[in-house]
Amino acid sequence: MSDITIYHNPVCGTSRNVLALIRNTGEEPTVIEYLKTPPDREKLVQLIAAMDITVRSVLRKKGTPYDELGLGDPKWTDDQLIDFMLQHPILINRPIVVTPLATRLCRPSEAVLDILPRPQLGAFTKEDGEAVIDEKGQRVTKS
């Protein structure tokens, strides 16, 4: 069993790329499809605290009821925003990855590389065709 967990949405390209980057290290992570099995309040609060980011930074806007619920209004407290995420898990931005090194919201997908305990085993190209890892397992630097 892996000590890496990904809160994953298989419909999301970024989430699929992150999962593939994890697998490119030889690890098979625990995959939690958070829309089918959402975290409970305690777990969500724990993940946000571990990422050391604000509750608002975990809110996803695109393709969610964010606007119709008026979640951009500063009147909402962190607890209320968490309540909305629990009621509508699609509001939880993804993918969130937990490793022995850190917990991170991996947007862009390359952010996962900083928290993986094992190196990349070979070349990796994102779904959009962008090369991220070369054949030696090293990050491709953008020019």
GROMACS elastic network, one bead per residue, 0.5 to 0.9 nm:
[ bonds ]
;  ai    aj funct       b0    kb
    1     4     6  0.87644   500
    1    28     6  0.77773   500
    1    29     6  0.76678   500
    1    30     6  0.76398   500
    2     5     6  0.76165   500
    2    27     6  0.66205   500
    2    28     6  0.61170   500
    2    29     6  0.52125   500
    2    30     6  0.64208   500
    3    27     6  0.88554   500
    3    29     6  0.70077   500
    3    30     6  0.77144   500
    3    98     6  0.80791   500
    3    99     6  0.62079   500
    3   100     6  0.67522   500
    4    22     6  0.84512   500
    4    27     6  0.79669   500
    4    28     6  0.79173   500
    4    30     6  0.62072   500
    4    31     6  0.86892   500
    4    97     6  0.71490   500
    4    98     6  0.55875   500
    4   100     6  0.72436   500
    4   116     6  0.83829   500
    5    29     6  0.53555   500
    5    31     6  0.59394   500
    5    32     6  0.72977   500
    5    96     6  0.82171   500
    5    97     6  0.56635   500
    5    98     6  0.50829   500
    5    99     6  0.66830   500
    6    15     6  0.86290   500
    6    18     6  0.85436   500
    6    19     6  0.73287   500
    6    29     6  0.67794   500
    6    30     6  0.63271   500
    6    31     6  0.51557   500
    6    32     6  0.60951   500
    6    33     6  0.82826   500
    6    94     6  0.89535   500
    6    95     6  0.65488   500
    6    96     6  0.57582   500
    6    98     6  0.64148   500
    6    99     6  0.88450   500
    7    15     6  0.84717   500
    7    30     6  0.86425   500
    7    31     6  0.63301   500
    7    33     6  0.59488   500
    7    34     6  0.56288   500
    7    38     6  0.87884   500
    7    39     6  0.89991   500
    7    94     6  0.67983   500
    7    95     6  0.54594   500
    7    96     6  0.51102   500
    7    97     6  0.63280   500
    7    98     6  0.85067   500
    8    11     6  0.88569   500
    8    12     6  0.81652   500
    8    15     6  0.58370   500
    8    16     6  0.77730   500
    8    18     6  0.89675   500
    8    19     6  0.79462   500
    8    31     6  0.64327   500
    8    32     6  0.57866   500
    8    34     6  0.60892   500
    8    35     6  0.82639   500
    8    94     6  0.65927   500
    8    95     6  0.53435   500
    8    96     6  0.72812   500
    8    97     6  0.85828   500
    9    12     6  0.55407   500
    9    13     6  0.86152   500
    9    14     6  0.89870   500
    9    15     6  0.60716   500
    9    16     6  0.76316   500
    9    32     6  0.83747   500
    9    33     6  0.56336   500
    9    34     6  0.67889   500
    9    35     6  0.70437   500
    9    94     6  0.72170   500
    9    95     6  0.71834   500
   10    13     6  0.75390   500
   10    15     6  0.66443   500
   10    16     6  0.60631   500
   10    33     6  0.74817   500
   11    15     6  0.79189   500
   11    16     6  0.77621   500
   12    15     6  0.52292   500
   12    16     6  0.62818   500
   12    17     6  0.87295   500
   12    94     6  0.83265   500
   12    95     6  0.86492   500
   13    16     6  0.50215   500
   13    17     6  0.61147   500
   13    18     6  0.85961   500
   13   126     6  0.87521   500
   13   127     6  0.71387   500
   13   128     6  0.87372   500
   14    17     6  0.51042   500
   14    18     6  0.61994   500
   14    19     6  0.86499   500
   14    94     6  0.80579   500
   14    95     6  0.73699   500
   14   106     6  0.81557   500
   14   107     6  0.71505   500
   14   108     6  0.70270   500
   14   109     6  0.56026   500
   14   126     6  0.86558   500
   14   127     6  0.86951   500
   15    18     6  0.51356   500
   15    19     6  0.62133   500
   15    20     6  0.86245   500
   15    94     6  0.65980   500
   15    95     6  0.51593   500
   15    96     6  0.86477   500
   15   106     6  0.81153   500
   15   107     6  0.86802   500
   15   109     6  0.72602   500
   16    19     6  0.51329   500
   16    20     6  0.61823   500
   16    21     6  0.86643   500
   16    95     6  0.87616   500
   16   109     6  0.88502   500
   16   127     6  0.84588   500
   17    20     6  0.50494   500
   17    21     6  0.61627   500
   17    22     6  0.86856   500
   17   109     6  0.62536   500
   17   110     6  0.86165   500
   17   125     6  0.86368   500
   17   126     6  0.59567   500
   17   127     6  0.68998   500
   18    21     6  0.50309   500
   18    22     6  0.62633   500
   18    23     6  0.86388   500
   18    95     6  0.74610   500
   18    97     6  0.86391   500
   18   106     6  0.73090   500
   18   107     6  0.89474   500
   18   108     6  0.88063   500
   18   109     6  0.52072   500
   18   110     6  0.73533   500
   18   111     6  0.85717   500
   18   112     6  0.65967   500
   18   113     6  0.88405   500
   19    22     6  0.51678   500
   19    23     6  0.62709   500
   19    24     6  0.86124   500
   19    28     6  0.88906   500
   19    29     6  0.80092   500
   19    31     6  0.84749   500
   19    95     6  0.87655   500
   20    24     6  0.60368   500
   20    25     6  0.89582   500
   20   124     6  0.83893   500
   20   126     6  0.87597   500
   21    25     6  0.69556   500
   21   109     6  0.82999   500
   21   110     6  0.82101   500
   21   112     6  0.76877   500
   21   113     6  0.76707   500
   21   120     6  0.75265   500
   21   124     6  0.73173   500
   21   126     6  0.89713   500
   22    25     6  0.56205   500
   22    26     6  0.74289   500
   22    27     6  0.62492   500
   22    28     6  0.73668   500
   22    29     6  0.72631   500
   22   112     6  0.77620   500
   22   113     6  0.82079   500
   22   116     6  0.72841   500
   22   118     6  0.89199   500
   22   120     6  0.81615   500
   23    26     6  0.52403   500
   23    27     6  0.50824   500
   23    28     6  0.57255   500
   23    29     6  0.74837   500
   23   120     6  0.86662   500
   24    27     6  0.72910   500
   24   119     6  0.83625   500
   24   120     6  0.55260   500
   24   121     6  0.57511   500
   24   122     6  0.68579   500
   24   123     6  0.83329   500
   24   124     6  0.76026   500
   25    28     6  0.86941   500
   25   116     6  0.81574   500
   25   117     6  0.87236   500
   25   118     6  0.58205   500
   25   119     6  0.56465   500
   25   121     6  0.53871   500
   25   122     6  0.82646   500
   26   118     6  0.81288   500
   26   119     6  0.88336   500
   26   120     6  0.79853   500
   26   121     6  0.71606   500
   27   118     6  0.82995   500
   28    31     6  0.85795   500
   31    34     6  0.88473   500
   32    35     6  0.85936   500
   32    36     6  0.81936   500
   32    37     6  0.67711   500
   32    38     6  0.82002   500
   33    36     6  0.55776   500
   33    37     6  0.59845   500
   33    38     6  0.75541   500
   34    39     6  0.67875   500
   34    89     6  0.71390   500
   34    90     6  0.84497   500
   34    92     6  0.86410   500
   35    38     6  0.55756   500
   35    88     6  0.87218   500
   35    89     6  0.58076   500
   35    90     6  0.65223   500
   36    89     6  0.88768   500
   38    44     6  0.87996   500
   38    86     6  0.74165   500
   38    89     6  0.62976   500
   39    42     6  0.78532   500
   39    43     6  0.55823   500
   39    44     6  0.57027   500
   39    86     6  0.77143   500
   39    89     6  0.85035   500
   40    43     6  0.53811   500
   40    44     6  0.61217   500
   40    45     6  0.85994   500
   40    86     6  0.71159   500
   41    44     6  0.51604   500
   41    45     6  0.60571   500
   41    46     6  0.84181   500
   41    82     6  0.73880   500
   41    83     6  0.79428   500
   41    86     6  0.70144   500
   42    45     6  0.52936   500
   42    46     6  0.60866   500
   42    47     6  0.86849   500
   43    47     6  0.60918   500
   43    48     6  0.86292   500
   44    47     6  0.51147   500
   44    48     6  0.62242   500
   44    49     6  0.85730   500
   44    82     6  0.78306   500
   44    85     6  0.89368   500
   44    86     6  0.85406   500
   45    48     6  0.52113   500
   45    49     6  0.61361   500
   45    50     6  0.85568   500
   45    55     6  0.85716   500
   45    82     6  0.78937   500
   46    49     6  0.51510   500
   46    50     6  0.60700   500
   46    51     6  0.86397   500
   47    50     6  0.50369   500
   47    51     6  0.61896   500
   47    52     6  0.86135   500
   47    96     6  0.82401   500
   47    98     6  0.83620   500
   47   103     6  0.71219   500
   47   104     6  0.85002   500
   48    51     6  0.51703   500
   48    52     6  0.62770   500
   48    53     6  0.62452   500
   48    54     6  0.71323   500
   48    55     6  0.66221   500
   48    58     6  0.75489   500
   48   103     6  0.86777   500
   48   104     6  0.88585   500
   49    53     6  0.68664   500
   49    54     6  0.82378   500
   49    55     6  0.88501   500
   50    53     6  0.81248   500
   50    98     6  0.89432   500
   50   102     6  0.74845   500
   50   103     6  0.58180   500
   50   104     6  0.79035   500
   51    54     6  0.86800   500
   51    96     6  0.89401   500
   51   102     6  0.75048   500
   51   103     6  0.52108   500
   51   104     6  0.52688   500
   51   105     6  0.72031   500
   52   103     6  0.87467   500
   52   104     6  0.87021   500
   53    56     6  0.82788   500
   53    57     6  0.64901   500
   53    58     6  0.77779   500
   54    57     6  0.52799   500
   54    58     6  0.70338   500
   54    78     6  0.83711   500
   55    58     6  0.54378   500
   55    59     6  0.69662   500
   55    78     6  0.59638   500
   55    79     6  0.87029   500
   55    81     6  0.72112   500
   55    82     6  0.73336   500
   56    59     6  0.52884   500
   56    60     6  0.86839   500
   56    72     6  0.88799   500
   56    78     6  0.75665   500
   56    81     6  0.75323   500
   57    60     6  0.79790   500
   57    93     6  0.81841   500
   58    91     6  0.80022   500
   58    92     6  0.58617   500
   58    93     6  0.52171   500
   58    94     6  0.80865   500
   58   105     6  0.77889   500
   59    66     6  0.80741   500
   59    71     6  0.88255   500
   59    81     6  0.81951   500
   59    85     6  0.76496   500
   59    90     6  0.89257   500
   59    91     6  0.53948   500
   59    92     6  0.53190   500
   59    93     6  0.55411   500
   60    63     6  0.79834   500
   60    64     6  0.68869   500
   60    66     6  0.73281   500
   60    90     6  0.73840   500
   60    92     6  0.56670   500
   60    94     6  0.80579   500
   61    64     6  0.56773   500
   61    65     6  0.74922   500
   61    66     6  0.53014   500
   61    67     6  0.73235   500
   61    71     6  0.89377   500
   61    91     6  0.69135   500
   61    93     6  0.83247   500
   62    65     6  0.84598   500
   62    66     6  0.78080   500
   62    91     6  0.87874   500
   63    66     6  0.82872   500
   63    90     6  0.80892   500
   63    91     6  0.86536   500
   64    67     6  0.77543   500
   64    68     6  0.86775   500
   64    88     6  0.83493   500
   64    90     6  0.61126   500
   64    91     6  0.59386   500
   65    68     6  0.52927   500
   65    69     6  0.59684   500
   65    70     6  0.84971   500
   65    71     6  0.86676   500
   65    88     6  0.80155   500
   65    90     6  0.83300   500
   65    91     6  0.74139   500
   66    69     6  0.53961   500
   66    70     6  0.62568   500
   66    71     6  0.54406   500
   66    72     6  0.74657   500
   66    91     6  0.70150   500
   67    71     6  0.62759   500
   67    72     6  0.71305   500
   68    71     6  0.79034   500
   69    72     6  0.85356   500
   69    84     6  0.87673   500
   70    73     6  0.58678   500
   71    74     6  0.77034   500
   71    75     6  0.86369   500
   71    76     6  0.70603   500
   71    81     6  0.75612   500
   71    84     6  0.87828   500
   72    75     6  0.86404   500
   72    76     6  0.83660   500
   73    76     6  0.65044   500
   74    77     6  0.77066   500
   76    79     6  0.80481   500
   76    80     6  0.58543   500
   76    81     6  0.63092   500
   77    80     6  0.51122   500
   77    81     6  0.62072   500
   77    82     6  0.85984   500
   78    81     6  0.50410   500
   78    82     6  0.61382   500
   78    83     6  0.85708   500
   79    82     6  0.50849   500
   79    83     6  0.62194   500
   79    84     6  0.87853   500
   80    84     6  0.63719   500
   80    85     6  0.87566   500
   81    84     6  0.50532   500
   81    85     6  0.63444   500
   81    86     6  0.86900   500
   82    86     6  0.61706   500
   82    87     6  0.86015   500
   83    86     6  0.50808   500
   83    87     6  0.62072   500
   83    88     6  0.85216   500
   84    87     6  0.50427   500
   84    88     6  0.58936   500
   84    89     6  0.79848   500
   84    91     6  0.76143   500
   85    89     6  0.50364   500
   85    90     6  0.72875   500
   85    91     6  0.53186   500
   85    92     6  0.59270   500
   86    89     6  0.55485   500
   86    91     6  0.84586   500
   86    92     6  0.85323   500
   87    91     6  0.88997   500
   88    91     6  0.58276   500
   88    92     6  0.80333   500
   89    92     6  0.55072   500
   89    93     6  0.88449   500
   90    93     6  0.74360   500
   92    95     6  0.88498   500
   93    96     6  0.76594   500
   93   105     6  0.75481   500
   93   107     6  0.89862   500
   94    97     6  0.86325   500
   94   105     6  0.63245   500
   94   106     6  0.70147   500
   94   107     6  0.75605   500
   95   104     6  0.83523   500
   95   105     6  0.58627   500
   95   106     6  0.56604   500
   95   107     6  0.73809   500
   95   109     6  0.83983   500
   96   103     6  0.71245   500
   96   104     6  0.56307   500
   96   106     6  0.60197   500
   96   107     6  0.88607   500
   97   102     6  0.81893   500
   97   103     6  0.56248   500
   97   104     6  0.54838   500
   97   105     6  0.64848   500
   97   106     6  0.68633   500
   97   112     6  0.73309   500
   97   115     6  0.85604   500
   98   101     6  0.79875   500
   98   102     6  0.61289   500
   98   104     6  0.66747   500
   98   115     6  0.83224   500
   99   102     6  0.54250   500
   99   103     6  0.61834   500
   99   104     6  0.87254   500
   99   115     6  0.65186   500
   99   116     6  0.66006   500
   99   117     6  0.74916   500
  100   103     6  0.82030   500
  100   115     6  0.79588   500
  100   116     6  0.81206   500
  100   117     6  0.72438   500
  101   114     6  0.86806   500
  101   115     6  0.54588   500
  101   116     6  0.70445   500
  101   117     6  0.67672   500
  102   114     6  0.87911   500
  102   115     6  0.57627   500
  102   116     6  0.85105   500
  103   115     6  0.75933   500
  104   107     6  0.87517   500
  104   111     6  0.78418   500
  104   112     6  0.73898   500
  104   115     6  0.78353   500
  105   108     6  0.86112   500
  105   109     6  0.89965   500
  105   111     6  0.79347   500
  105   112     6  0.82735   500
  106   109     6  0.52543   500
  106   110     6  0.71330   500
  106   111     6  0.50554   500
  106   112     6  0.55444   500
  107   110     6  0.73681   500
  107   111     6  0.62951   500
  107   112     6  0.83190   500
  108   111     6  0.58048   500
  108   112     6  0.83307   500
  109   112     6  0.61213   500
  109   113     6  0.82303   500
  109   126     6  0.87666   500
  110   113     6  0.55812   500
  110   114     6  0.78919   500
  110   132     6  0.74729   500
  111   114     6  0.58850   500
  111   115     6  0.76733   500
  112   115     6  0.55388   500
  112   116     6  0.64322   500
  113   116     6  0.55018   500
  113   117     6  0.87637   500
  113   119     6  0.84003   500
  113   120     6  0.84540   500
  113   139     6  0.88396   500
  114   117     6  0.85169   500
  115   118     6  0.89999   500
  116   119     6  0.72518   500
  116   120     6  0.88976   500
  118   121     6  0.87743   500
  119   137     6  0.70639   500
  119   138     6  0.84060   500
  120   123     6  0.78419   500
  120   124     6  0.85540   500
  120   133     6  0.75612   500
  120   136     6  0.83525   500
  120   138     6  0.71430   500
  120   139     6  0.88337   500
  121   135     6  0.82351   500
  121   136     6  0.74465   500
  121   137     6  0.52711   500
  121   138     6  0.88775   500
  122   133     6  0.70302   500
  122   134     6  0.66496   500
  122   136     6  0.58183   500
  122   138     6  0.80769   500
  123   131     6  0.79765   500
  123   132     6  0.76655   500
  123   136     6  0.68216   500
  123   137     6  0.57787   500
  123   138     6  0.79915   500
  124   130     6  0.87679   500
  124   131     6  0.62180   500
  124   132     6  0.57381   500
  124   134     6  0.66237   500
  124   135     6  0.78626   500
  124   137     6  0.81285   500
  125   128     6  0.78894   500
  125   129     6  0.57824   500
  125   130     6  0.54691   500
  125   132     6  0.55451   500
  125   133     6  0.68224   500
  125   134     6  0.85520   500
  126   129     6  0.53522   500
  126   130     6  0.52573   500
  126   131     6  0.63039   500
  126   132     6  0.68739   500
  127   130     6  0.73472   500
  128   131     6  0.89760   500
  131   134     6  0.72474   500
  131   139     6  0.86921   500
  131   140     6  0.66391   500
  132   138     6  0.83177   500
  132   139     6  0.57420   500
  132   140     6  0.51669   500
  132   141     6  0.79645   500
  132   142     6  0.89919   500
  133   136     6  0.77834   500
  133   137     6  0.55959   500
  133   138     6  0.52833   500
  133   140     6  0.52890   500
  133   141     6  0.89288   500
  134   137     6  0.53692   500
  134   138     6  0.54170   500
  134   139     6  0.63135   500
  134   140     6  0.59610   500
  135   138     6  0.74012   500
  136   139     6  0.88989   500
